[in-house]
Amino acid sequence: MKFWAEAVIMATFLCNLVPKHEYQKTPYKIWDKAKTSLHRLKPFGCRAWLKIQTNYIKNKFNPKAWDGIFLGYENEASSFRILRLMDQKIIISRHVVFDEENFPFLSLQKHLTEDIINNFPISTQVIEKEVQNTPNTEEGSSSTD
C-alpha cells in the first residue's frame, strides 16, 4: 500500500510507450518526437542493487552495493528509482544491477492476503445471505413528485 503512487506513475509511463491504434505511434513519440529504448525496461518491484560511489567506500571490506527494490524511472528512463531497503529511502541512480526474477515484496503480499482472508471476522456465507435477502427497491417504487 505504501508504494501505490510509484506503481501508478510506472503504469502511466508504460502506457505511454504502447502505440495507439488511431495514431500508429506511441504517445511518448508524439509528445517528444523521440524513440524510446525498450532495453531499459525493468519489472516493477524486482530486486535491485545500487552501486555505492567510491567516495563512500572507506576500505575494501565495505559493501560495494546497497540492496533495494525497483520502483520506476526518473528523467525519461535515464535513471532508476530504487527503494534502498536499509533505510527505506528512494535513491535515484543510473548505476544499478537488476535481478528481474526476484520480487521480495511478492511473498510478503501473498502472506498478508492469506492472513486477511483467514482472519476475516464475517464469513462469506453471511454476506451472500444478506445480499439475497436485500429487497429490490427499484421495483414498485413510486415518486411523490
N, C-alpha and C positions, 0 to 999 in steps of 0.2 A: 504494500500500500504506500510505502514511503517514496517510491520512485515512479509513480504514475505519470507525473509531468514529464519526466525524462522519456518514458515509454511513448507518450503521445507525440512528443517532438520527433522522436525517432521514426514513428509510424508516418507522420506527415512528411518527413524528409524522404522516406522510401516511396510514398505515394507520388511524390513529385518526380521520381525517377522512372515511373511507369508511363509509357506512351499512351496518350489519349486518342481514341479512335477518330474523333472529328478533326484533330489537328495533324495526326500522324507524327507527332513529336511529343517529347516529354515537356511538362510544364517548366521544368528546370531549364531546358534548352530554349524554350520560347522566351523566358524571362532573362536569362543571362547570355543567350546566343553561344553557349559553350557546351561541349560534350562532357559528360561525367565519366569518370573512370570507375567501372564496376568492380575492379580487382581489389579495391579497398573496402568493400562491403564486408561487415562482420556481423555475426548474430548477436542480437541484444541479450545481455545477461551472461555472456560467456566469460570464462576466467581470462584474466589478462595480467601481464607482468610489466610494470613501468620500470624502465631503466633509470637508475639513480645517477644523477650527474656526478662526474668525477670530483667536483669540488665538495660534495657532501660525503664522499668516501674517505675516511681518515686513514685506514690501513687495509691491507689485502684480506683481512679476516672479516671485514664488514660486509653486509649483504650488497649485492650488485643490482638488485631489483626489488620493488615492492609488489606484493600480491594485491590484485584488485579485480573488479568486475567491470566489463564494458557496458557503458550506458548510452553512448551515442557519439555524435560528431560535433566538432567545433570548426567554425570558419570554412563552410562548404566542404567538409570532409578532409581538410588538410591536416587536422589534428583530431585526436580522440579524447572523449570524456570518460575518465576511469574513476570508479569509486575505490579509493585506497582503503583496504579492509582494516588496517591497523588503527586508523583514527576516524574512519567514516567520512573523509573529505573527498570532494570531487577534484581530481587533478587533470589538467589539460596538458597533453603531451603528444609528440609525434613519435617518440621512441618507445614503442610498445610491442610486446610479443603476445600473440593470442593462442589460447587453446580452444578452438572452435567446437570441440566435442564435450567440453566440461562446463556445466551450468550449476554452480554451487547453490544458488537460491532455489533451484527447481526441487530438490529433495526437501528443503525447508517448506516450500509451498505445499507439496503433497502431504507432509506430516501435519501441517496446520489445518488443511482441508479435512483430513480424516478425523482429527480431534474435534473440529466444529461439528461434523456430521454425527459422530458418536456421542457427543455430549449435548446435542441439541435438546432443549427441555420439552418440546412438543413433538409427538410422533407425527409422521406424515399422514397416518390414517386419520387422526383427529382433524387435520387440516382439510383432507379430502372430504370428510363427512360434513364439515362446516360449509364448504363450497357447494355441495349437493343440496344442503338444506336452506341455502340462501334464497329468498323469494326473488323472482324476476320482477323488478319494479317497472320495467318498460311496458309490459302487457297490462292493460287495464288501468293505466294511469291516466288521469284526466287533468286538464289545466283549468284554472279558475279565472282565466282572463275574460 
